[in-house]
Amino acid sequence: MIAYTPAFDHSHVILVRSQAIATDLDSYLSRIDPGEAHLATSYIFQILPELREELGRSQSDHVRADLLARTSDRHELCRITTTGLELLEPAEMENALRRICEMELRRLVTKASDRCFYQATSRYHFVAPSGRHCRIFFRMGDIIASRDALERLALWILPVIANAVAILVDNWSVASVALRALQSQRLDIPFDCLSYHPHQDRRDADVVIGDLIQSLPAGKRLLCLISVASSGRYTEVVRQIAKEFDLQDDRLRFLGLYRFPTETSLDALCDLDESPDNYLPADCTLCHAGSKAVALHPELYYWKDFPEKPVVLQKRHFSNEFVVKHHKRLDLLSVHRDDQSGRHHAFHVDVASLLHDSAFQETFRLQLRVPAPRPEIVVTPQDGVSSKMGETASQELEIPHVAVNSLRNLTILQEADRERLDNATRILIVDDVLVSGTRIADYNKALRECQRPLEAVHFLVGLARPTSSRAWSEIEIALTRNVPWKATLHSMEKFFLPDWQQDNCPWCQEFKFLSRLASLEPDPPEWLQQQLARLTERERGIREEPLLILPDVSHRTLGKGSLAGREGMSSMATLFSIASALQVLRNDDDSRQLNPYFPAFQIFGVRNLRNYSEGLLRGILLRAVLPGEWSKTIEVAELEQRLEEAARVQDQDIILGEIIIAAVRGSIDKSVISSIAEVLKRHLGSAGYSLLEQALLIV
C-alpha cells in the first residue's frame, strides 16, 4: 500500500474506534462495511494517546488513513506518511477536526432520522418546549440507541469536559453523553440536568442552576451543554437566571452539540442545514394557514400522543347548596388549619358551628329516627363536637352514650359503659365529620374482629366531605357490604372538597415564602407581619380572608349572577364553592375531567379565566387549582398574557397577591412578576418589590 494524503474536502470519512494497537491497518479495513469502504476518501482511527507512539514506531504498510487521538484536554490529528506519523499544522488540524466532527455527527442523525426528526405537514406543526411554533423538531436523545452512538457523541465533547468545573445539561435524555465523557476522563465534578425546558418551569431551573453556580470556584465558568440549539430561548432564560445569582455572561460557556441556522449566539459541534422556522405563537404563519399546533412535552421532549386538552368548569360542577345555606356563618369555614389530632387541612369545615343552627338540629333529630332496627347504644369519638352530637342522640332516642376513640381498648371505660357495649347488639356510631372515612372504618374493623353477634350497626355523620361521589360510594360499600349484620351509612350534609394536607396546602407554601420575604429586612411592613401572624395560627386556621391581599387593595365579595353562589358571599365562602366545583371537575367523566396526567393530559383551560372574569374568582382559581393542572405547553403563553393584562386593571387588583403565590407554587413562570413590576411597585414600593425579587430567587 502507499501513503495517501487526507481528502477532507470530500464528503465521506469513516471513523474507526480502536482500542488495540493498529499495527496492521489493513485488518481494520476488512471490518468496514464494503459499501461504506467504497465511498470512503479517508479513514480516521480513533486511538488512545499512549498507543499513538507505539504505532508510529511500527513499520507496517501504509494506507490512506489518519490517526485521531485525544490528550487530556484536546484532540490531535496525525497524518500517516511513508516516514511515520506527522502531526498536522494547528490551522489545518482545527479545520480538519471540525470537518470530521461535523461529518460524524451528521451521519448519526442520518442513521436515526426516522425516529429523531419530526417534520410538519400541511395539517400540523409543533410547539417546541421553548414555546415557539416550528416546522421541524429534532430530538437528539433518540440518536443514542447503541453504545457506539454514545461513544461517538461523547468523543467530541471530551475537550470541553476536560476543562469544565461544573456542567449543566439541557435535558435528561442526553445526560448519558456528558456522563460517559466524564467517566472516560475520570472526573467527578458538579453535574446536573434540567427536568423541564426553563421557559416552561422556571422554578426547577432556578434551583438546579442556582446549586451549580454555588459550586463554582471563584472566576471559573459554568459549562452549559445544549443538545439542539434552535430558537435561542434556552440560552436567554439561563442567562437571566444566572444574573439573578450574580453570574455574568462571561462566566457561562454554552456549547451546542447540534445547531439549527436560526441560532447563532453560541458555538456548536454540528450545524444542521434544515431550518425549523421558529415563530412566536401570536405570529405563527402556520397557525394562520390552518395548521394545527401540536405540543411537545417540555420534560420528555417527545411529541405527545395525547396533546393537552383544556377542560372547563361548568354549571353542573357546582353543588354549592351547603355553602349558600351557611355562608353567613363566619366560624364555619377556614383554611390552613390543624384539627385536634394534629392533622393539617387546607380546607376545614367546623361542624361545631352547625350545632347552633336550628335547621341542622332538626335534620339531626329526623335522621336519628331513620335507623332500623332501633339502636340500643350510641358511640362517638371523644372530641367535643362528636360528643355533643352523641349526647343529643342519647337524649332523643333515650339510649346510653359512650365516647371512645377506639373499640379495641375498652379498658379506659368505666365498667358500666363496658357492660353496655358488651350487651348491645344494635349500635349507632355518630361522627361529626367524614373526610377519608378512616375513623369510622376503624370502628367497623374493630367490630368485625371481635366477632360479636350483632344485629345492626348504623353510621351517621354530621358532614360528609369526601373527595368525590365515588369516594363516598367506596366508603359506603366498605361499611355496609359483606358484614354479618344490617348496616347503614347516612350524612346530614354532603359536600365534596379536596383532602389536601401540608404538601399541597397553598397556604403552607405561602407561609414559607412570606417568612423568607420577612427575613430579608429587620422591620417587615405591617401587612406582611399581619399575614404571617394569621398563617401562624394553625390551630385556629384562617377564617376571614383566604387570599393574599396586598397593601391598598380592597377585599371583595362575590358579584351578581355567579355560578359560585349568591351575590355578596364572602371570599371564604366563594373559595369553598369553587374548590368543591373543581373537585367535582377532577372526578367528572373520563373525557371531561380535570386530569393532567398520562394518558389524559386534560388541563384547566385558560378559557376559565374568560368565563370567570371577576377579579375575586380569578384569584381564587389561581389559589385552588394545583400547579400541575395548568397547561405546561399549548396555553402557557396565553395564561401568562391574560394574567399580565388583568393585573393592570384596577378592579382586578385582588389577583396581584395570588399571582405572586402562583409563581411561588410553580403554577406560572416567575417572569410574570417582572412583567408587572410597575404595578407591584405601586403597592409594595420600590424597596419592597426589590425584596420580593430577591425572595423569589430561591423559590
Beta strands, then each sheet from edge to edge (+ up, - down):
strand 1: 13-17
strand 2: 42-47
strand 3: 65-70
strand 4: 75-81
strand 5: 84-87
strand 6: 117-119
strand 7: 124-127
strand 8: 133-134
strand 9: 136-138
strand 10: 167-169
strand 11: 191-193
strand 12: 222-229
strand 13: 252-259
strand 14: 267-271
strand 15: 292-295
strand 16: 309-311
strand 17: 333-338
strand 18: 344-349
strand 19: 377-380
strand 20: 401-403
strand 21: 426-434
strand 22: 456-464
strand 23: 486-494
strand 24: 602-604
sheet 1: 1+ 2+ 3+ 4- 5+
sheet 2: 6+ 9-
sheet 3: 8+ 7- 15-
sheet 4: 11+ 10+ 12+ 13+ 14+
sheet 5: 16+ 24+
sheet 6: 17+ 18-
sheet 7: 20+ 19+ 21+ 22+ 23+
end
